[in-house]
Amino acid sequence: MDFKVVKFGGSSLANAEMIKKAEAIVRSDPRRKYVVVSAPGKRFSGDTKVTDLLYACYEAAAEGREFEPILAEIRSRYDEIVEGLGAKLDLDAEFQTIRAHLRSKPQRDYMASRGEYLSARVIACYLGFEFVDAADFICFNSDGTFDWEITNRAVFAALRRVKRAVVPGFYGADEWGTVHTFSRGGSDITGSILARALSAAVYENWTDVSGMLMADPRVVADPRTIALITYKELRELAYMGATVMHEDAVFPVRKCGIPINIRNTNRPEDPGTMIVPAVEEEKDQGEITGIAGRSGFSTITIEKAMMNSEIGFGRRVLSVLEEHGISYEYMPSGVDTMSIVVSTIDLDPCRNQVMNEICHTVQPDVIYFEDNMAMIAVVGRGMVRRKGIAARALTAVAEAGINIRMIDQGSSELNIIIGVEEKERENAIRAIYAEFAK
């Protein structure tokens, strides 16, 4: 069936004016049958997101402080939206239920979920669509882990006969009815789950930008929009923070090849970015797809003569990190050297223990830590078919007067990782972008 699941983010639903734009988008294409919504976001700079107000309300109640002023502010936000839309909807009963919950035994996830719940109630009424509660089919286990198999069947059963529906994102419930949420931005995941379970043709994700950009606009002035990107490229860039949607949202639709279209609510005429399983070679748009960088890394460097002949050397080193709950990011190595890039935040609480245990386990000749590292990913599916990409990226960084502390390239040749000092991260990104955006 040729239909779309569409998701609108908080910025797209911040007030009545934005919701009217979302309505026009939905009405303009009859294939947009299932609408997933977030809680209202910021209306202006300095405003507070409804989800943040809900967390503050929960914390006040949990600590025995007065929560009514915060709840009144939340109610005011929704009343303003209902009035602005001219919707015939009374939210008294909904807020009485929330107030009773806060006065009994408040639950953090339940309170956080009410932003999406109330948003969906309002928008379903305004659109004339059926409201379907995500708690009825987004299934969690009692420990808060998401249960995909049960959810997949439950979504299909709940929505297959519903012609048009509005569904709140971000949350679900376990078999006892206890509400659980995804991590922040989890409405993106809800939309992806629905798209896969219902076999949608496209999953549209509407936000406040016209798709993904080649680089962070806070670092590079007016970067190009990425027209087409694969799931794998998205994952690489999202891991470094370059994304306009929750990075886990790709997994449900990726399994069955449903494309994601990131669009701009304020500029619906823009085609946005298409995220697809694969791209035909002749449709490659350029040498690289995007550049992203993240700070906060440390490198553990180990040197030992004849390291390469010690079977299990790497496993023993990594087992030390595993015992302390530290995952490694990258691991460039030589014959007698091994470097492991880890998150500084994860390393700091147990830095001395890790060093001592590595020394005891593998008895290195030298071991030392380097902090204040930033990692920059140059990502592109076309890199494998074009010569000199790495040379150009490294030359651009060097000509900008930036010292390169580490280089790593995966066997898939999908990305090149360049390590620099944190203070040089933005300069390095600008230099690389300038080289490839000529």
C-alpha positions in Angstrom: 0.0 0.0 0.0 1.4 3.4 -1.0 1.1 5.5 2.2 3.3 7.5 4.4 4.0 7.7 8.1 4.9 11.3 9.0 6.5 12.5 12.2 6.5 16.2 13.4 9.1 17.3 15.9 8.7 19.7 18.8 9.8 22.7 16.8 7.1 21.9 14.2 4.4 21.8 16.9 5.6 24.6 19.2 2.4 26.7 18.8 -0.9 26.9 16.9 0.8 28.7 14.0 3.3 25.8 13.5 0.6 23.2 13.9 -1.4 24.9 11.1 1.6 24.5 8.9 1.8 20.8 9.8 -1.9 20.4 9.0 -1.4 21.9 5.6 1.4 19.4 4.9 -0.7 16.5 6.0 -3.7 17.6 3.9 -1.6 18.3 0.8 -0.9 14.5 0.3 -3.6 11.9 1.0 -0.9 9.3 1.4 0.0 10.9 4.8 -2.2 8.7 6.9 -0.4 8.1 10.1 1.0 11.1 12.0 3.4 10.8 15.0 3.8 13.8 17.1 6.3 15.2 19.7 5.6 17.5 22.6 5.6 21.2 21.8 9.1 22.6 21.6 10.4 26.2 22.1 8.3 29.0 20.6 11.2 31.4 20.7 14.8 31.7 21.9 14.8 31.4 25.7 11.5 29.5 25.9 11.2 26.2 27.6 10.2 22.9 25.9 7.1 21.3 27.4 9.1 18.1 28.1 11.5 20.0 30.3 8.6 21.6 32.1 7.2 18.1 32.7 10.5 16.8 34.1 10.6 19.9 36.4 7.1 19.2 37.5 7.9 15.6 38.3 11.0 16.5 40.3 9.1 19.0 42.4 6.4 16.4 43.2 8.9 13.7 43.9 10.8 15.9 46.3 7.6 17.0 48.1 7.8 20.6 46.7 4.9 22.6 45.2 4.3 21.5 41.7 1.1 23.4 40.9 2.7 26.5 39.4 4.7 24.4 36.9 1.6 22.3 36.0 -0.3 25.5 35.5 2.4 26.7 33.0 2.1 23.4 31.1 -1.7 23.8 31.0 -1.3 27.3 29.8 0.8 26.1 26.8 -1.8 23.7 25.7 -4.7 26.1 26.3 -2.9 28.6 24.1 -2.6 26.0 21.3 -6.2 24.8 21.6 -7.5 28.4 21.5 -5.2 29.3 18.6 -6.4 26.4 16.6 -10.1 27.0 17.4 -10.3 23.3 18.5 -13.3 22.1 20.5 -11.4 20.2 23.1 -11.5 20.3 26.9 -8.3 19.1 28.6 -9.7 19.3 32.2 -10.0 15.6 32.7 -6.5 15.0 31.3 -4.9 17.4 33.7 -6.9 16.1 36.6 -5.4 12.7 35.9 -1.9 14.1 35.8 -2.5 16.0 39.0 -3.7 12.9 40.8 -0.7 11.0 39.6 1.7 13.7 40.9 -0.1 13.6 44.3 0.2 9.8 44.7 3.4 8.2 43.5 4.8 10.2 40.6 6.7 8.3 37.9 9.3 10.1 35.8 8.6 8.4 32.5 4.9 8.8 32.8 5.2 12.5 33.4 7.7 12.9 30.5 5.3 11.1 28.2 2.4 13.5 28.9 3.8 16.1 26.5 3.4 13.8 23.5 0.1 12.4 24.8 -1.5 15.8 25.2 0.0 17.0 21.9 -1.5 14.0 20.1 -4.9 14.6 21.7 -5.0 18.2 20.5 -3.8 17.4 17.0 -6.0 14.4 16.5 -9.0 16.6 17.4 -7.8 19.4 15.1 -7.2 17.1 12.1 -10.3 15.0 12.6 -8.1 11.9 12.8 -8.4 9.1 15.3 -6.2 9.3 18.4 -4.4 6.0 19.1 -2.4 5.8 22.3 1.2 4.5 21.9 0.9 2.8 25.2 -1.5 0.3 23.6 1.1 -1.1 21.1 4.6 0.2 21.8 5.7 -2.6 24.1 8.4 -2.5 26.7 9.5 -5.1 29.1 9.2 -4.4 32.8 12.9 -3.5 33.0 12.4 -0.7 30.5 13.9 -2.5 27.5 12.0 -2.2 24.2 10.3 -5.4 22.9 10.4 -5.2 19.1 8.7 -8.5 18.2 5.6 -8.0 20.3 5.4 -4.3 19.2 5.6 -5.2 15.6 2.5 -7.5 15.9 0.7 -5.0 18.2 1.2 -2.0 15.9 -0.3 -4.0 12.9 -3.2 -5.2 15.0 -4.0 -1.7 16.4 -3.7 0.3 13.2 -4.4 -1.9 10.2 -8.1 -0.9 10.2 -7.6 2.7 11.2 -7.7 4.9 8.1 -6.0 8.0 9.6 -4.5 8.3 13.0 -2.4 10.5 15.3 -0.1 8.7 17.6 2.0 10.2 20.4 5.7 9.5 20.0 8.5 8.8 22.6 6.8 6.3 24.9 5.0 2.9 25.3 4.1 0.7 28.2 4.8 -2.7 29.6 2.3 -5.5 30.2 1.3 -4.0 33.6 0.5 -0.6 32.0 3.6 1.1 33.4 4.8 3.8 31.0 8.4 3.7 29.6 10.1 6.2 27.3 12.8 6.0 24.8 15.7 8.4 25.2 15.2 12.1 24.4 14.2 12.5 20.7 12.5 9.1 20.8 9.5 10.2 18.8 11.7 9.6 15.8 11.9 6.0 16.8 8.2 5.7 17.2 7.6 6.9 13.7 10.2 4.4 12.4 8.5 1.6 14.2 5.1 2.4 12.7 6.6 2.8 9.2 8.1 -0.7 9.4 5.2 -2.5 11.1 2.7 -1.1 8.6 5.1 -1.4 5.5 4.9 2.3 4.7 6.3 3.5 1.4 8.2 6.4 3.0 8.8 7.6 6.6 8.8 11.4 6.5 10.4 13.2 9.4 9.4 16.9 9.6 11.7 19.3 11.5 13.0 22.8 11.3 15.8 22.3 8.7 15.7 21.2 5.1 17.5 18.0 5.6 20.9 17.0 6.7 23.8 19.3 6.0 27.3 18.4 4.9 28.7 20.0 8.1 27.5 21.6 11.3 26.1 25.1 10.4 27.4 26.4 13.7 30.9 25.6 12.4 30.6 26.1 8.7 28.7 29.0 7.2 25.8 27.9 5.0 26.8 24.3 4.4 25.3 22.3 1.5 22.3 20.1 2.0 22.8 16.4 1.5 20.3 15.2 -1.1 20.9 11.5 -0.7 22.5 9.5 2.0 22.7 5.8 2.9 21.8 4.4 6.3 25.4 3.5 6.9 26.6 7.0 6.1 24.0 8.4 8.4 25.1 6.2 11.3 28.7 7.3 10.9 27.8 11.0 10.9 25.2 10.6 13.6 27.7 9.0 15.9 29.7 12.2 15.6 26.7 14.3 16.4 25.7 15.3 12.9 22.0 14.4 12.7 18.6 16.0 12.8 16.9 12.8 14.0 17.5 10.2 16.7 20.3 7.9 15.5 18.4 4.7 16.6 15.4 5.7 14.3 17.2 4.1 11.3 17.1 0.6 12.6 13.4 -0.4 12.3 13.1 0.9 8.7 16.5 -0.2 7.7 15.6 -3.8 8.1 13.0 -3.6 5.3 14.5 -0.9 3.2 11.9 1.9 3.8 13.4 5.3 3.0 13.4 8.2 5.4 12.8 11.7 4.1 13.9 14.6 6.3 11.8 17.7 5.5 11.4 21.3 6.7 8.0 22.3 8.1 8.7 25.9 7.3 9.8 25.1 3.8 7.7 22.2 2.6 8.6 22.8 -1.0 12.2 21.8 -0.2 12.9 18.1 -1.1 15.0 17.6 2.0 17.3 14.6 2.5 16.4 11.1 1.4 18.0 8.3 3.6 18.1 5.1 1.7 19.5 1.5 2.0 21.9 2.0 -1.0 22.6 4.3 -3.9 23.3 3.4 -7.5 26.8 4.4 -8.5 25.6 6.9 -11.2 23.5 8.7 -8.6 26.5 9.5 -6.3 26.3 13.2 -5.6 30.0 13.9 -4.8 33.3 12.7 -3.5 32.2 12.9 0.2 28.8 13.0 1.8 29.5 14.9 5.0 31.9 15.9 7.8 31.3 15.7 11.5 33.4 16.0 14.6 33.2 15.3 18.3 35.4 16.2 21.3 35.9 14.5 24.6 38.2 11.6 23.7 41.4 10.2 25.2 43.9 7.8 23.7 45.6 4.9 25.6 48.8 4.1 23.8 50.6 0.9 24.6 54.1 0.0 23.3 55.8 -3.4 23.6 58.5 -5.1 21.5 57.2 -8.1 19.6 53.6 -7.3 20.5 52.3 -8.8 17.2 53.6 -12.2 18.2 51.7 -12.4 21.5 48.5 -14.2 20.7 45.6 -12.6 22.6 47.4 -9.4 23.4 44.6 -7.2 22.2 41.9 -9.3 23.8 43.6 -9.0 27.2 43.9 -5.3 26.9 40.3 -4.9 25.8 39.1 -7.2 28.6 40.5 -4.6 31.1 38.3 -1.9 29.6 35.3 -4.3 29.5 35.6 -5.0 33.2 35.4 -1.2 33.8 32.5 -0.7 31.5 34.5 1.2 28.9 33.8 0.7 25.2 36.5 1.7 22.7 35.8 4.0 19.8 38.8 3.4 17.5 41.8 1.2 17.7 44.6 2.1 15.2 47.6 -0.2 15.7 51.2 -0.9 14.5 53.5 -3.9 14.8 54.7 -2.9 18.3 52.1 -0.3 19.3 48.4 -0.3 20.0 46.3 2.9 20.5 42.8 2.7 21.9 40.5 5.8 21.7 37.9 6.0 24.5 35.5 8.5 25.9 37.3 10.7 28.5 34.2 10.8 30.7 34.1 6.9 30.8 37.9 6.7 31.5 38.3 9.4 34.2 36.7 7.6 37.1 39.0 4.6 36.8 42.0 5.9 34.9 44.6 4.7 37.5 43.0 1.3 37.8 42.9 0.8 34.1 46.6 1.7 33.7 47.6 -0.6 36.6 45.5 -3.5 35.3 46.8 -3.2 31.8 50.4 -3.1 33.1 49.7 -6.2 35.2 47.9 -8.0 32.3 50.2 -7.5 29.3 53.4 -5.9 30.9 54.0 -3.2 28.3 57.3 -1.5 27.8 55.4 1.9 27.7 51.9 3.0 28.4 50.6 6.6 28.4 47.4 8.5 28.1 46.6 11.5 25.9 43.6 13.7 26.6 41.8 16.6 24.9 41.3 14.8 21.6 38.7 15.5 19.0 37.7 13.0 16.3 36.6 14.1 12.9 34.8 11.8 10.5 35.0 12.3 6.8 32.2 10.1 5.4 31.3 9.2 1.9 30.1 6.2 -0.1 31.9 7.5 -3.1 35.3 7.5 -1.4 35.9 3.9 -2.3 35.8 4.6 -6.0 37.8 7.8 -6.0 41.6 8.2 -5.6 43.2 10.7 -3.3 40.3 11.5 -1.0 42.4 10.8 2.1 45.3 12.7 0.8 43.2 15.8 0.1 41.5 15.7 3.6 44.9 15.3 5.4 46.5 18.0 3.2 43.7 20.4 3.9 44.1 19.9 7.7 47.9 20.2 7.4 47.8 23.4 5.3 45.5 24.9 7.9 48.4 24.5 10.4 46.7 21.8 12.4 48.7 18.9 13.8 47.1 15.5 13.1 47.4 13.3 16.1 45.8 10.1 14.7 44.5 8.7 11.5 42.2 5.7 11.1 40.3 4.3 8.1 37.9 1.4 8.2 38.1 -1.5 5.8 34.8 -0.5 4.3 36.5 2.8 3.1 33.2 4.6 4.1 35.0 7.0 6.4 38.3 8.5 7.4 38.8 9.4 11.1 41.2 12.2 11.9 42.3 12.9 15.4 43.3 16.5 16.4 43.4 18.6 19.5 40.0 19.7 20.8 40.8 23.3 20.3 41.4 22.6 16.6 38.2 20.7 15.9 36.3 23.5 14.3 39.2 24.7 12.2 39.8 21.2 10.9 36.2 20.7 9.9 36.2 24.1 8.1 39.4 23.2 6.3 38.1 19.8 5.1 34.7 21.3 4.0 36.4 24.0 2.0 38.5 21.4 0.2 35.5 19.3 -0.9 32.9 21.9 -1.3 34.8 23.8 -4.0 
